[in-house]
Amino acid sequence: MLLQALNILQGFDLERMGLHSTEYVHTVAEALKLALSDRDAYYGDPAFAKVPAAGLLTRAYGDQRRALIDPTRADNSVRLGNPWKFEPGATRGDAGTSTNGSHVRQAGRQPSAASVPPIDGPPTPSPDTTNINVADARGNLFSASPSSGWFVGGVFIAGDTGVPLGNRMQAFVLNEDGHPNLVQGGKRPRTTLTPTIVLRDGKPFLALSSPGGDTQDQQALQVFLNIAVFGMRPQQAIEAPRFNSLHHEWSFGRHGFGDKEGRAGVLQIEDRMPPGVVEALRLLGHRVEILGPFSMDTGTNLAGVDPTYGTLVGAADVRRERFVVGW
């Protein structure tokens, strides 16, 4: 999903827009919504389901999805693309396989007109995913997002092995025949975990990741753009204000759209955004939900190699209990 969003965004001059301008936040949020729609419809274990993985990441499909972004308004419908015709070997007019009607209807519920109240203070802490990113003196990078050994109420330990039985099976869908993420014996569920390695000119550059369920790709994207497009130092990039779209199917529990009924189209924004941006986004049609300072459900950290001097760098989020250590 992170790669899909980048593929869509590469056709925009984000630097010209300016970091955290109304145009920038709107454009990135709309790209994320398009990528999330495809995620909900097409992602699954490729060992068991036909997934248009190549088509989803082609430049041509990114061009097609990018054309759907209207700079003058937010689109809070669910817009599935057709990546099948961009798969290698696809013929003209090839429609491929899509999700069934029940899935599309579930995702297509429209947001209510009710206003979204602000949320004061940090979100409720949750003992779930953690993350670790490492860079060593030889330039090797490592990124991991250990999860599900204790997520949502705890799990059992397998005898005296010390191995926790994870509970990511809740990410499967149960009642949507033909869906690539339908539960099946031996199948791996779709995951939100997004450990990420970034190369620059083919050389090791960054390892980054974050906890936060469905926020993970969204937060990694923003930190990456802060560095790659706006030239921020790593710690500055992590501490910058963030936003997060709820316009997707929740990956856990009942898989409701927008996490909770009536929250489709919601865009969460930390209150440190520049003055006027929140109101301007609302005028574009975003259902903005204000979070307190450093209150986004994320905990990004990163390690990397400075491309100019070859020195090692690290940065850690103040939003959760994250830290950097060097030796």
PAVOLO-49260 format. One record per residue: residue in one letter; y, z, x negated of N, C-alpha, C, O in turn. Coordinates in steps of 0.02 Angstrom, whole numbers. Each point is the difference from the previous one (the first is absolute). Layout:
N
VEXBA residu     nY     nZ     nX    caY    caZ    caX     cY     cZ     cX     oY     oZ     oX
VEXBA      A      Y      Z      X      Y      Z      X      Y      Z      X      Y      Z      X
...
! end
This chain:
327
VEXBA residu     nY     nZ     nX    caY    caZ    caX     cY     cZ     cX     oY     oZ     oX
VEXBA      M    -60      0    -41     60      0     41     63      0    -43     49    -33     16
VEXBA      L    -52     71    -72     55      0    -48     12    -70    -27     58    -21     -5
VEXBA      L   -112    -14    -12      7    -68    -26     26    -48     53     40    -44    -15
VEXBA      Q    -62     53     77     25    -43     54     75     10     10     37    -49      7
VEXBA      A    -14    111     -8     71     14      9     41    -31    -56     53    -29     12
VEXBA      L    -78     34    -74     35    -30    -56      2    -76      6     50    -32    -17
VEXBA      N   -104      3     42     -3    -73      9     52    -23     50     31    -53     -9
VEXBA      I    -21     92     61     51    -17     50     70      9    -29     43    -43     10
VEXBA      L    -33     98    -46     67     17    -24     24    -43    -58     60     -2    -14
VEXBA      Q   -106    -32    -21     22    -37    -59     46    -59     18     31    -29    -44
VEXBA      G    -28     12    108     45    -54     21     70     24     18     42    -40     21
VEXBA      F    -28    105    -29     66     28     15     34     21    -65    -32     20    -49
VEXBA      D     99    -23     49     39     24    -57     17     73     14     55     15     24
VEXBA      L   -101     29    -39      9     71     15     56     31    -42     36     43     24
VEXBA      E    -29    -67    -85     52     27    -43     69    -15     29     45     43     -3
VEXBA      R    -36   -103     31     64    -17     31     14     45     59     58     20     12
VEXBA      M   -110     -4     27      9     43     59     26     69    -20     41     29     36
VEXBA      G    -65     -4    -92     20     67    -22    -49     53     24    -21     -1     58
VEXBA      L      4     46   -102    -48     52     16     25     43     58     56     25     -1
VEXBA      H    -99    -17     51     13     43     58     58    -24     43     28     39     39
VEXBA      S     -9   -102    -47     47    -29     49    -38    -10     65    -61      1      2
VEXBA      T     97    -11     52    -32    -13     65    -44    -62     -5    -56      0     26
VEXBA      E     80    -52    -58    -38    -62     -6    -65     12    -39    -53    -26     18
VEXBA      Y     58     64    -71    -59     14    -42    -53     40     39    -58    -20      2
VEXBA      V     78     76     27    -48     42     36    -31    -39     58    -61      4     10
VEXBA      H    101    -41     26    -25    -40     56    -52    -51    -24    -53     -7     30
VEXBA      T     69    -29    -83    -44    -52    -25    -67     28    -25    -53    -26     17
VEXBA      V     56     79    -56    -62     30    -26    -41     30     57    -62     -7      0
VEXBA      A     95     39     47    -37     30     57    -34    -54     41    -57     10     21
VEXBA      E     90    -66     -8    -30    -53     39    -59    -33    -38    -50    -18     31
VEXBA      A     56     12    -97    -56    -26    -40    -59     47      3    -58    -22      5
VEXBA      L     71     87     -8    -54     49      5    -35     -4     68    -61      5      3
VEXBA      K     99    -13     50    -29     -5     67    -47    -60      6    -53      5     31
VEXBA      L     73    -61    -62    -43    -60      2    -64     12    -40    -54    -19     23
VEXBA      A     60     49    -82    -58     14    -41    -47     50     35    -61     -7     -3
VEXBA      L     91     57     35    -40     51     35    -37    -31     59    -57     19     14
VEXBA      S     88    -66     21    -34    -34     56    -63    -36    -25    -52      4     32
VEXBA      D     58    -38    -88    -58    -35    -29    -52     50    -24    -60    -11     10
VEXBA      R     82     65    -40    -47     52    -22    -43     24     58    -61      5     -5
VEXBA      D     95     11     61    -36     28     58    -50    -49     30    -50     20     29
VEXBA      A     64    -85    -37    -42    -50     32    -55    -28    -45    -55    -14     24
VEXBA      Y     69      7    -88    -43    -41    -43    -35     37    -57    -47    -27    -29
VEXBA      Y     68     88     13    -30     33    -58    -66     34     19     -7     29     54
VEXBA      G    -41    -33    -99    -64     33      9    -42    -11    -62     22    -34    -47
VEXBA      D    -83     61     46    -44     -6    -58    -26    -72     -5    -36    -22     44
VEXBA      P     55    -15    -96    -20    -70     -5    -74    -10    -10    -25    -56      6
VEXBA      A    -12    110    -22    -73     -6     -6    -33     -4     68    -59    -19      5
VEXBA      F     96     35     48    -29      1     67     38    -45     49    -28    -21     50
VEXBA      A     91      6    -64     40    -37     48     36    -57    -37     15      5    -59
VEXBA      K     -2    -58     95     38    -56    -27     74     19      2     29     10     53
VEXBA      V      2     -5   -112     69     21     -6     39    -56    -36    -21    -22    -54
VEXBA      P     77     -1     81     38    -54    -31     43     25    -58     61     -9      0
VEXBA      A    -93     40    -49     37     33    -54     43    -49    -40     57     16    -17
VEXBA      A    -85    -75      2     38    -49    -39     58    -27     41     56     -6    -25
VEXBA      G    -69     -9     89     53    -27     43     57     48     10     58    -21      3
VEXBA      L    -73     85      3     51     50     11     50      3    -57     58     19     10
VEXBA      L    -79    -37    -71     43      7    -58     26    -66    -28     30     -1    -53
VEXBA      T    -42    -54     89     27    -63    -24     76     -2      9     28     31     45
VEXBA      R      4    -69    -89     73     -7      5     20    -34     66     50     18     30
VEXBA      A    -92    -66     -7     16    -36     62     -2     47     60     43     -4     44
VEXBA      Y    -92     49    -42     -3     47     56     58     49     -4     29     18     52
VEXBA      G    -10      4   -113     58     42     -7     63    -34     25     43     32     31
VEXBA      D    -36    -97    -46     57    -38     25      3      0     76     53      7     30
VEXBA      Q   -112    -16      0     -4     -2     73     19     67     31     37      2     50
VEXBA      R    -61     51    -79     15     67     27     74     17    -12     32     31     43
VEXBA      R     -6    -51   -100     71     15    -16     47    -31     52     51     29     17
VEXBA      A    -69    -88      7     42    -36     48      7     37     66     45    -15     39
VEXBA      L    -89     64    -27      3     39     63     53     55     -3     16     29     52
VEXBA      I     10    -14   -110     49     55     -6     69    -25     21     29    -44    -31
VEXBA      D     -4     74     84     66    -17     26     51     49    -29     -7     60     11
VEXBA      P     57    -83    -48     48     46    -31     44     36     51     35     47    -18
VEXBA      T    -36    -69     80     46     28     50    -33     49     48     34     32     40
VEXBA      R   -101    -24    -44    -32     47     45    -69     20    -25    -33    -38    -35
VEXBA      A     13     99     54    -67     24    -15    -47    -25     54     17      0     59
VEXBA      D    -76    -21    -79    -51    -22     48    -53     54      4    -37     12    -48
VEXBA      N     33     21    105    -47     56      9    -62    -19     40    -33     42     29
VEXBA      S     18   -107    -29    -65    -22     26    -50     -1    -58     18     13    -57
VEXBA      V    -81    -27     73    -50     -7    -52    -13    -74    -11    -22    -35     46
VEXBA      R     36     11   -106     -4    -72    -13    -55    -14    -51     11      6    -61
VEXBA      L    -69    -24     86    -55    -18    -44     10    -71    -25     20    -45     37
VEXBA      G    -34     35   -101      1    -67    -27    -69    -31      4    -46     29     28
VEXBA      N     40    -90    -54    -65    -34     -2    -15    -20    -73     10    -58    -19
VEXBA      P    -33    106    -21    -13    -15    -71    -60    -44    -11    -11    -26    -55
VEXBA      W    -30     16    107    -62    -38     -8     14    -72    -22    -38    -28    -40
VEXBA      K     90     -2     65     13    -70    -18     25     -7    -72      7    -56    -25
VEXBA      F      6    113     -8     21     -2    -70    -58     19    -47      9      3    -61
VEXBA      E    -68      9     89    -58     15    -40    -22    -63    -38      7    -55     26
VEXBA      P    -34     63    -87    -25    -58    -37    -53    -38     41    -46     31     26
VEXBA      G     53    -96    -21    -48    -41     38     15     -5     74    -36    -35     35
VEXBA      A     89     69    -12     17     -5     71     24    -70     16     34    -32    -40
VEXBA      T    -52      7    100     22    -66     22     61      6     43     16     55     24
VEXBA      R     18   -110    -13     61      0     41    -16     25     70    -46    -24     33
VEXBA      G     84     72    -10     -9     27     66    -54     54      5    -17     23     54
VEXBA      D    -12     -4   -112    -52     51      0     29     66     24     47     26    -31
VEXBA      A    -74      1     85     25     63     27    -37     60    -28     25     56      2
VEXBA      G    -86    -68    -26    -39     55    -28    -18     51     53     -3    -15     59
VEXBA      T     -7     77    -83    -20     55     43     59     47     10     36     13    -48
VEXBA      S    -27     12    107     54     48     12    -29     61     34    -60      3     13
VEXBA      T    102     45      1    -23     59     34     -8    -14     74     27    -49     26
VEXBA      N    -65     92      7    -10    -13     71     59     25     41     46     31    -27
VEXBA      G    -47    -45     91     57     15     43     17     73      4     59     18      2
VEXBA      S   -110     26     -2     15     71      7     40     26    -59     44     42      7
VEXBA      H    -60    -68    -66     37     22    -59     73    -22      3     45     40    -13
VEXBA      V    -34   -101     31     68    -26      5     39     36     54     60     15     -9
VEXBA      R    -92      0     65     35     36     53     18     70    -21     55     23     14
VEXBA      Q   -100     11    -49     15     67    -23     59      0    -48     44     43      5
VEXBA      A    -43    -91    -51     54     -3    -48     65    -24     30     53     13    -27
VEXBA      G    -57    -46     84     59    -31     28     39     44     48     47    -24     33
VEXBA      R    -64     89    -29     38     44     44     72      5    -25     12     11    -60
VEXBA      Q     35    -18    104     70     -1    -20     29     70      1    -21     42     40
VEXBA      P     70    -28    -83     31     66     -2     40     13     63     27    -46     31
VEXBA      S    -24    110    -12     40     18     58     73      2    -20     17     -5    -59
VEXBA      A     26     11    109     72      1    -13     25     69    -18     60      8    -14
VEXBA      A   -105     42     13     22     68    -15     28      4    -70    -24    -34    -46
VEXBA      S     74     76     37     29      8    -66    -46     41    -44    -42     38     25
VEXBA      V     49    -46    -90    -42     37    -47     41     56    -29     50    -13    -34
VEXBA      P    -69     76     46     39     56    -26     -7      6    -76    -51    -20    -28
VEXBA      P    102     47     -5     -6     10    -72    -50     55    -17    -13     44     41
VEXBA      I    -15    -48   -100    -46     52    -24     36     38    -55     20    -29    -50
VEXBA      D    -11     94     60     35     41    -49    -50     33    -47    -51     25     22
VEXBA      G     67    -26    -87    -43     33    -48    -58    -43    -22    -11    -54     28
VEXBA      P    -27     77    -78    -55    -39    -27    -58     -3     49     -6     44     43
VEXBA      P    -38    -95    -50    -58     -3     43    -49     56    -15      4     31    -54
VEXBA      T    -49    -17    100    -50     53    -10    -45    -19    -58    -30    -54      1
VEXBA      P     23     97    -52    -43    -17    -56    -72    -10     22    -24     34     46
VEXBA      S    -11    -81    -77    -69    -12     17    -41     -5    -64     17    -39    -44
VEXBA      P    -71     77     39    -41      0    -61    -47    -60     -2    -60      8     10
VEXBA      D     88    -66    -21    -43    -60      4     -3    -36    -66    -22     29    -50
VEXBA      T     44    -91     48     -6    -42    -59     42     27    -58     54     27     10
VEXBA      T    -80    -35    -70     40     12    -60      1    -64    -41    -28    -51     21
VEXBA      N     60     53    -78      3    -61    -40     12     16    -73     30     51    -17
VEXBA      I    -52    -95    -27     10      9    -71      9    -69    -32    -36    -47     15
VEXBA      N     86     42    -59     15    -62    -35     10     16    -74     34     48    -17
VEXBA      V    -64    -89    -26     -2     16    -71     18    -63    -41    -21    -55     17
VEXBA      A     60     65    -69     12    -51    -51    -15     31    -68     21     57    -13
VEXBA      D    -57    -93    -31    -14     29    -65     34    -39    -56     32    -51     12
VEXBA      A    -41     75    -73     36    -29    -57    -19    -72    -14     38    -36    -33
VEXBA      R    -96     14     57    -22    -68    -11     23    -47     56    -14    -60     -1
VEXBA      G     50     89     50     24    -42     55    -49     -5     58     13    -38     47
VEXBA      N    -68     76    -50    -46      0     57     31     36     60     34     50     -9
VEXBA      L    -45    -77     68     26     30     61    -58     19     45    -51    -35      3
VEXBA      F     59     90     33    -51     24     47     36     26     62     50     35     -5
VEXBA      S    -77    -53     64     30     23     63    -56     17     49    -47    -39      9
VEXBA      A     51     97     23    -50     21     48     33     40     56     51     32    -10
VEXBA      S    -83    -35     69     24     38     58    -59     37     32    -23    -20     53
VEXBA      P     -2     73    -85    -57     37     28     17     27     70     54     26     11
VEXBA      S   -101    -34     35     14     18     69    -64     14     38    -55    -16    -22
VEXBA      S     63     46     80    -52      6     51    -53     52    -17    -50      6     36
VEXBA      G     59     32    -88    -46     55    -11     19     61     41    -39     48      4
VEXBA      W     98    -49     25     24     58     38     46    -21     57     30     43     33
VEXBA      F    -25   -108    -23     50    -27     48    -18     18     72    -58     -8     19
VEXBA      V    105     30     20     -6     15     71    -56     51     12    -52    -17     28
VEXBA      G     64     78    -49    -44     54     22    -57     17    -48    -37     47     13
VEXBA      G     29    -83    -68    -51     17    -48    -65    -37     12    -11    -28     54
VEXBA      V    -33     28   -104    -64    -35      4    -54     43    -32     14     53    -29
VEXBA      F    -76    -76     34    -56     36    -29    -11    -20    -73     14    -56    -20
VEXBA      I    -40    104    -19    -20    -15    -68    -75    -16      1    -38     34     33
VEXBA      A     18    -86    -69    -70    -21     -1    -42     47    -42     -5     -8    -61
VEXBA      G    -24     58     93    -43     48    -34     36     35    -56     56     25     10
VEXBA      D    -87    -22    -69     32     32    -58     27    -51    -49     11     15    -59
VEXBA      T      1    -76     83     25    -53    -44     74      5    -14     23    -27    -51
VEXBA      G     14     61     94     72      1     -7     34    -62     26     61     -7     -5
VEXBA      V   -100    -40     33     27    -63     25     19      9     74    -43     14     41
VEXBA      P    107    -23    -24     19      5     71    -16    -64     37     11    -55    -26
VEXBA      L    -36     62     86    -15    -58     42     65    -21     34     24     35     45
VEXBA      G      4    -91    -65     64    -22     26     -3    -17     74    -53     -8     29
VEXBA      N    112      2      0      3    -14     72     45    -60     16     33     -1     51
VEXBA      R    -33    -47    -96     39    -61     13    -31    -44     53     30    -50     20
VEXBA      M    -90     67      4    -29    -39     53     43      0     63     -6    -45     42
VEXBA      Q     51     94    -36     45      0     57     47    -59      0     32    -15     50
VEXBA      A    -27    -21   -107     42    -59     -3    -32    -60     33     34    -50     12
VEXBA      F   -100     52      2    -32    -55     36     27     -4     71     23     50     28
VEXBA      V    -27   -109      2     11     -8     72    -69      0     33    -49    -21    -31
VEXBA      L     46     43     93    -64     11     32    -15    -48     57    -59    -14     14
VEXBA      N    109    -12     19    -12    -35     64     32    -69      3     19    -23     54
VEXBA      E    -12     -9   -112     32    -66      0    -47    -50    -32      4    -13    -60
VEXBA      D    -49    -15    100    -51    -46    -25     31    -57    -39     49    -30     21
VEXBA      G    -78     16    -78     25    -54    -42     54     20    -48     20    -40    -43
VEXBA      H      6    101     49     52     21    -46    -29     10    -70    -55     29     -5
VEXBA      P     88    -51    -48    -28      7    -67     -9     72    -23    -37     13    -47
VEXBA      N     71     34     80     -5     70    -19    -42     40     50      6     61      4
VEXBA      L    -49    -95     34    -44     33     48    -52     41    -38    -27    -23    -50
VEXBA      V     12     83     74    -48     44    -34    -69    -33     -4    -22    -32     48
VEXBA      Q    -10     40   -105    -65    -31    -12    -34     36    -58     34     19    -48
VEXBA      G   -100    -10     51    -36     34    -53      9    -33    -67     -8    -61     -6
VEXBA      G     23    100    -46      8    -26    -67     68    -31    -15     13    -20    -56
VEXBA      K     28     15    106     65    -33     -6     53     49    -25     -2     59     17
VEXBA      R     49    -85    -55     57     41    -23     58     -7     49     17    -55     20
VEXBA      P     13    111      0     57     -5     46     62    -25    -36      7      7    -60
VEXBA      R     37    -37     99     66    -18    -27     35     64    -24     -6     52     33
VEXBA      T     41    -56    -88     30     60    -28     76     -8     -8     25    -56     -6
VEXBA      T     10    112      6     72     -1    -12     16     13    -74     57     -7    -20
VEXBA      L   -107     24    -19     11     20    -70     25    -60    -41    -29    -54      3
VEXBA      T     82     65    -41     33    -56    -34     16     17    -73     59     -4    -18
VEXBA      P   -108     21    -24     15      5    -71     19    -69    -27    -33    -49     16
VEXBA      T     86     46    -55     30    -65    -18     13     -5    -74     27     46    -31
VEXBA      I    -45   -103      2     16    -17    -69     47    -60      1    -14    -50     34
VEXBA      V     69     54    -70     49    -54     -4      3    -25    -72      8     39    -47
VEXBA      L    -14   -105     39     10    -31    -66     68    -35     -1     24    -24     52
VEXBA      R      6     22   -110     64    -36     -9    -10    -50    -56    -13     19    -57
VEXBA      D     20    -83     73    -14    -53    -48    -70      7    -29    -12    -14    -59
VEXBA      G    -35     35    102    -70      6    -21    -16     62    -39    -57      8    -21
VEXBA      K    106     36     10    -12     61    -38      5     62     44     35     -2     51
VEXBA      P    -70     56    -69      2     62     41     72     23     10     40      2    -47
VEXBA      F    -24     16    108     68     22     17      0     66     37     27     49    -24
VEXBA      L    -58    -47     84      2     60     41    -67     14     33    -37    -46     17
VEXBA      A     21    110    -10    -53     23     44     33     47     50     32     49    -20
VEXBA      L    -39    -63     84     32     43     50    -43      6     63    -40    -44     16
VEXBA      S     49     99     19    -36     12     62     32     59     36     44     33    -27
VEXBA      S    -67    -22     89     29     53     41    -50     21     53    -40    -42     23
VEXBA      P     40    105     -3    -33     18     62     43    -21     60     55    -26     -9
VEXBA      G    -80     38     70     41    -13     59    -30    -46     51     36    -25     43
VEXBA      G   -102     13    -45    -31    -40     53     31    -69      4      2    -37    -49
VEXBA      D     21     19    108     28    -67     12     67    -12    -33     27    -55      3
VEXBA      T      2    106    -36     63    -10    -35    -11    -25    -71     47    -22    -33
VEXBA      Q   -109     23      8    -11    -10    -72     25    -67    -26     39     -2    -48
VEXBA      D    -59    -52     79     23    -66    -22     76     -6      7     33    -29    -42
VEXBA      Q     -7     58     96     71     -6     13     41     36    -53     52    -25    -22
VEXBA      Q    -75     84      1     37     38    -51     -7    -32    -69     48     -2    -38
VEXBA      A   -109    -21     22    -10    -34    -64     44    -62     -6     28    -14    -52
VEXBA      L    -23    -23    108     42    -60      0     72     17    -17     31    -34    -41
VEXBA      Q     -4     86     72     71     16    -11     13     24    -71     50    -18    -30
VEXBA      V    -95     59      3      9     23    -68     -4    -59    -48     40     -5    -47
VEXBA      F    -87    -40     59     -6    -60    -43     63    -42      4     25    -23    -52
VEXBA      L      1     10    112     61    -40      7     60     34    -33     42    -34    -30
VEXBA      N    -39    100     35     55     37    -33      2    -14    -75     53     -5    -30
VEXBA      I   -113     -1      1     -5    -12    -72      7    -74    -17     40    -19    -42
VEXBA      A    -80    -22     76     -6    -71    -18     62    -41     20     19    -45    -36
VEXBA      V     11     62     93     58    -39     24     66     33    -18     47    -34    -20
VEXBA      F    -44    100     26     64     34     -8      7     37    -67     51     33    -12
VEXBA      G   -101    -38    -31      6     25    -68      5     75     -7     27     24    -50
VEXBA      M    -52     14     99      4     72     -5    -49     27    -52    -52    -30    -12
VEXBA      R     69     86    -18    -47     37    -41    -52     31     46     14     12     59
VEXBA      P    -75      1    -84    -54     22     44     16     61     42    -13      0     61
VEXBA      Q     42     54    -91     13     59     41     54    -14     52     -5     25     57
VEXBA      Q     54    -63    -74     52    -20     48    -30    -40     57     18      8     57
VEXBA      A    -65    -53    -74    -32    -42     51    -40     41     49     -3    -16     60
VEXBA      I    -29     69    -84    -40     42     43     43     45     44    -17     13     58
VEXBA      E     73     12    -85     42     46     37     46    -35     50     30     33     42
VEXBA      A    -23    -99    -46     44    -36     46    -24      8     72    -59     12     12
VEXBA      P    105    -17     37    -19      6     70    -53    -51     20     -2    -55    -28
VEXBA      R    -40     74     76    -54    -44     21      0     -9     76     32     38     37
VEXBA      F    -68    -89    -15    -11    -11     71    -73    -18     11    -36    -16    -48
VEXBA      N     13     17    110    -70    -10     15     -8    -23     72     27     30     46
VEXBA      S    -63    -85    -36    -12    -27     67    -61     32     32    -52      8    -33
VEXBA      L     58     11     96    -57     23     39    -28    -55     45    -41     13     44
VEXBA      H     64    -74    -55    -19    -56     44    -67    -29    -23     -3    -55    -27
VEXBA      H    -50     93     39    -67    -21    -20    -51     45     35     19     50     31
VEXBA      E    -82    -68    -36    -53     43     26    -13     56    -50     -9    -13    -60
VEXBA      W      8     74     84    -14     57    -42    -72     -6    -26    -45    -15     38
VEXBA      S     36     26   -103    -65    -11    -31    -51     55     14    -58     -7    -17
VEXBA      F     80     62     48    -43     57     10     -3     19     74     36    -28     41
VEXBA      G    -81     75    -26     -4     26     68    -14    -54     51    -48    -38     -7
VEXBA      R     89     35     58    -10    -48     55     31    -69    -14     -3    -44     43
VEXBA      H     32     35   -101     29    -64    -20     54    -23     49      5    -60     15
VEXBA      G     34    107     10     54    -19     45     52    -42    -35      8      4    -61
VEXBA      F     28    -43     99     52    -43    -29     64     40     -7     22     32     48
VEXBA      G      7    -34   -108     60     41    -12    -16     73    -11     45     42      6
VEXBA      D   -107    -26    -21    -23     68    -12     -6     38     66    -53     27     16
VEXBA      K    107    -24     22      0     33     65     27    -48     52     41    -44    -16
VEXBA      E    -62     51     78     22    -44     53     76     -1      4     32     52     -2
VEXBA      G     -4   -111      7     72     -7      7     39     -3    -65     62     -1      1
VEXBA      R    -98      0    -59     36      0    -63     -5    -68    -35     19     -7    -59
VEXBA      A    -44    -43     93      0    -67    -28     73    -22    -13     44     17     39
VEXBA      G    -34    -53    -93     67    -22    -17     42     52    -35     58    -13    -17
VEXBA      V    -87     72      5     39     53    -33      4    -12    -75    -49    -19    -32
VEXBA      L    108     29      5     13     -5    -71     26     68    -24     56     20     17
VEXBA      Q    -97     15    -56     21     65    -27     45    -12    -60    -14    -42    -42
VEXBA      I     68     81     38     48     -8    -55     24     68    -23     19     42     41
VEXBA      E    -20    -30   -106     29     62    -26     76     -2      7     31    -53     -6
VEXBA      D     -2    111     18     72      2     18     47    -10    -58     61      7      8
VEXBA      R    -87    -24    -68     44    -13    -57     19    -73     -6     32    -20    -49
VEXBA      M    -50    -20     99     20    -71      0     76     -5      4     33     46     24
VEXBA      P     -4   -102    -48     73     -8      2     28      7     71    -35    -18     48
VEXBA      P     96     42    -41     31      7     66      2    -66     38     14    -52    -29
VEXBA      G    -28     56     93      4    -59     43    -64    -41      5     -7    -39     47
VEXBA      V    -38     48    -94    -61    -41      0    -44     16     59    -27    -45     32
VEXBA      V     18    109    -17    -44     20     55     24    -30     66    -39    -28     38
VEXBA      E    104     35    -24     27    -26     63     -6    -76      2    -14    -29     52
VEXBA      A     26     -4   -108     -6    -73     -3    -72    -22     13    -11    -50     34
VEXBA      L    -37     87    -61    -71    -16     12    -18      9     74    -38    -39     27
VEXBA      R     66     90      4    -12     10     71     27    -58     41    -30    -21     49
VEXBA      L     88     -3    -68     29    -57     35    -43    -63     -7      1    -44     43
VEXBA      L    -39     39    -98    -46    -56     -9    -64      8     40    -39    -48      6
VEXBA      G     28    107     23    -59     11     41    -53     45    -29    -51     12     31
VEXBA      H     64     15    -91    -47     48    -29      6     67     37     55     21     16
VEXBA      R   -111     11     -3      1     66     32     -2     52    -56    -53     23    -20
VEXBA      V    112     -7     -6      5     40    -60    -14     74     14     26     29     47
VEXBA      E    -67      0    -91    -16     71      2     24     30    -66    -23    -20    -53
VEXBA      I     69     67     57     31     28    -60    -43     58    -27    -18     46     37
VEXBA      L      3    -50   -102    -34     54    -34     49     35    -46     51    -29    -19
VEXBA      G    -65     91      1     42     37    -45     -4    -27    -71    -40    -45    -13
VEXBA      P     82     71    -32     -1    -25    -69    -67     13    -34    -28     55      6
VEXBA      F      1   -105    -39    -63      5    -36    -57     23     46    -43     39    -20
VEXBA      S     43    -63     83    -48     23     49    -51    -53     20    -41     13     44
VEXBA      M     42    -72    -73    -49    -51     15    -70     25    -19     -8     37    -48
VEXBA      D    -42    -56     88    -69     20    -13    -27    -41    -58    -36    -50     11
VEXBA      T     52     70    -71    -20    -36    -59      1     48    -60     27     55      5
VEXBA      G    -55    -76    -60      0     41    -60    -13    -45    -60    -46     12    -38
VEXBA      T     87    -63     31    -10    -51    -51      6     28    -70     46     39    -14
VEXBA      N    -91    -59    -30     12     10    -71    -21    -63    -37    -37    -41     26
VEXBA      L     61     35    -88    -16    -60    -39     -1     16    -74     30     49    -23
VEXBA      A    -65    -92    -13      0      2    -73      3    -73    -23    -26    -44     33
VEXBA      G     58     33    -90      5    -70    -21     23     -6    -72      8     49    -37
VEXBA      V      3   -112     18     20    -17    -68     68    -36      3      6    -51     34
VEXBA      D     43     77    -69     66    -32     -3     -8    -68    -34    -22     -2    -58
VEXBA      P     40    -53     92    -12    -66    -29     43    -16    -61    -17    -44    -39
VEXBA      T     73     79     32     45    -14    -57    -21     38    -63     -3    -29    -54
VEXBA      Y    -12     93     63    -13     42    -59    -73     20     -8    -19     26    -52
VEXBA      G    -22    -38    103    -70     18     -4    -14     73      8    -57     22     -8
VEXBA      T    108     17     24     -9     72     12    -31     11     69      5    -42     44
VEXBA      L    -36    100    -35    -31     16     64     50     35     45     43     38    -23
VEXBA      V    -47    -52     87     45     29     50    -41     30     56    -57    -21     13
VEXBA      G     85     70     21    -32     30     58     52     24     48     57     14    -19
VEXBA      A    -76     -8     82     45     24     52    -40     30     56    -57    -21     13
VEXBA      A     85     70     21    -37     35     53     46     17     59     59     14     -9
VEXBA      D    -88    -17     68     37     10     62     15     74     12    -43     43    -10
VEXBA      V    104    -29     33     17     68     21    -21     13     72      6     56     25
VEXBA      R    -32   -108      9    -17      8     71    -65     38      9    -12     28     54
VEXBA      R    -29    -25   -104    -61     41      2     -7     33    -68     43     -8    -44
VEXBA      E    -97     45     34    -10     35    -63    -25    -48    -53    -60     -2    -15
VEXBA      R    105    -37    -13    -17    -49    -50     35     18    -66     53     30      0
VEXBA      F    -83    -49    -56     29     15    -65    -23    -51    -51    -48    -37     10
VEXBA      V     84     36    -67    -15    -44    -56    -17     44    -60     33     51    -12
VEXBA      V    -83    -72    -26    -15     35    -61    -14    -52    -55    -31    -51     13
VEXBA      G     55     65    -73    -11    -44    -57    -30     39    -58     16     58     -9
VEXBA      W    -58    -90    -31    -29     34    -58    -18    -50    -53    -26     18    -53
! end
